[in-house]
Amino acid sequence: EAGLLSSVRDLVADREVLAPGGRGNLLQLHTDLPNAWDAWDLDQHYRRRYVDLTGVDAITVVEGGPLVGAVRVERSFGSSRIVQTLRLCAGSRRVDVDTEIDWHESEKILKAAFPLDVHADRSTAEIQFGHVHRPTHTNTSWDAARFEVWCHRWVHVGEPGYGVAVVNDATYGHDAGRSTRPDGGTTTTVRLSLVRGPRSPDPGADQGSHRMTYALLVGAGIGDAVAEGDALNL
């Protein structure tokens, strides 16, 4: 009813991908007030204040054939509006989220969250000419400082024998962290940073229309993330 993913089932592996009680593609609007360098910095304290965007203006089935299923979800918040089309193609392991944002917020950052039922000790992100591993824990000050990191076309989290990737065509900031299930198990949440609204040095920064696509890829190894990241961008 809120236009969110309540279940993502990997039929090949016969397992639920989303963490118990979690909702996929949950948009979260945070207050974003860096201590310095408004347009360049993201300070960790932004995480303390946010609102989940669960209000819906309209939900419409736009494709319902045997090859493609798609649902359009429209939301309004503040002075802004976002329209997302969630699309699943026959035989695909990828759920695409085509996104159009008419953005008119200041000192805010918009995130898209995917809580995943995967016990990942690290995330893997594409960089120039390869990829890099980063821990999902915060055991050291260096680890804790990686509360926002970058990737190019994909970020992957996995446990032995199973992985999930989030691929994108236009938005590169993300965070990945651990949570605990009610039964004591460990889950991993990956969030993409979609758009910000700094005031300085340009009070009009990021204002207006944005278009991007990102996707949840299930049952994915690193090679699958590479291939689907290329495919989405092509």
Stockholm file with secondary structure:
# STOCKHOLM 1.0

chainA/1-234         EAGLLSSVRDLVADREVLAPGGRGNLLQLHTDLPNAWDAWDLDQHYRRRYVDLTGVDAITVVEGGPLVGAVRVERSFGSSRIVQTLRLCAGSRRVDVDTEIDWHESEKILKAAFPLDVHADRSTAEIQFGHVHRPTHTNTSWDAARFEVWCHRWVHVGEPGYGVAVVNDATYGHDAGRSTRPDGGTTTTVRLSLVRGPRSPDPGADQGSHRMTYALLVGAGIGDAVAEGDALNL
#=GR chainA/1-234 SS CCSCBSCCEETTTTEECBCTTCCBTEEEEEECCCSSCTTTCCCGGGGGSEEECCCCSEEEEEEESSSEEEEEEEEEETTEEEEEEEEEETTCSEEEEEEEEEECCSSEEEEEEEEESCCCSEEEEEETTEEEEEESSCSSHHHHTCSSEECSSEEEEEETTEEEEEEESSCCEEEEEEEECTTSCEEEEEEEEEEECCCSSCTTTTCEEEEEEEEEECSCCHHHHHHHHHHHHC
#=GC SS_cons         CCSCBSCCEETTTTEECBCTTCCBTEEEEEECCCSSCTTTCCCGGGGGSEEECCCCSEEEEEEESSSEEEEEEEEEETTEEEEEEEEEETTCSEEEEEEEEEECCSSEEEEEEEEESCCCSEEEEEETTEEEEEESSCSSHHHHTCSSEECSSEEEEEETTEEEEEEESSCCEEEEEEEECTTSCEEEEEEEEEEECCCSSCTTTTCEEEEEEEEEECSCCHHHHHHHHHHHHC
//
